[in-house]
Amino acid sequence: MNYYALSALLITAPISNHLLTDETTSPTYFNTEEGQNLLLGSNHRCDFWHLIQYYDTQKTYAHCSVASSVMVLNALDIEKPKEEKYRCYSLFTQDNFFTDKVKAVVDPEDVARRGMSVDEITKSLNSFDTVKAGAFYTSDLSVDKFRDLLKTTLRDKSTFIIVNYLRTAIGQTGGGHFSPVGAYNEKEDKVLILDVSRYRYAPAWVKTETLYKAMGVIEGDDSSPRGFVMVSKH
């Protein structure tokens, strides 16, 4: 299989024009030779192949949590809802994600304005009968434990990770953001984030410790803690 040709077909996001220049946190973007070599050199990339066929772009500035959830729901081996605009085909979308059970957790209009917290996205995913989601925070586990979870999860086609991190802490501009994780390169100790704001950033490889610290940042006195969500079939 020609992995370079495949990635060129699947990944069509620009290299960021908003990169912060701190070399200690600057991401390595996937649509570079180095970024693609990191995937080819990874032994923990199972989730990448399951997520990439459902790679979605968030439909509003605050829909990163919804787009990330939809990618993971589609990648899971669960029944998908019939989608009228696709005729006889079934697919989770950012519109049909908001079932009555999800609406009992969050209001769609509110999400479109402010997004979701780690707790809200976890409860929303758990509202689907065949899905099991768990929230994790950096205050509850070490960076080494996070590495262990990455290694285990990214070699398991039935479990996925959605991370919530502060963009500026990984060398980008912006605030808090959700996206799924696609792969882990153990040699370079880097994590591949499949950024759902595809109009803005390409998928990015980030040092594990950098991402870990970015998930631990809390902005303001009333902000919810960041972290990550592990999602699997119930």
Summary of the structure (lengths in Angstrom):
residues: 234
radius of gyration: 16.6
end to end distance: 33.0
largest distance: 50.4
contacts: 760
relative contact order: 0.22
helix: 36%
strand: 19%
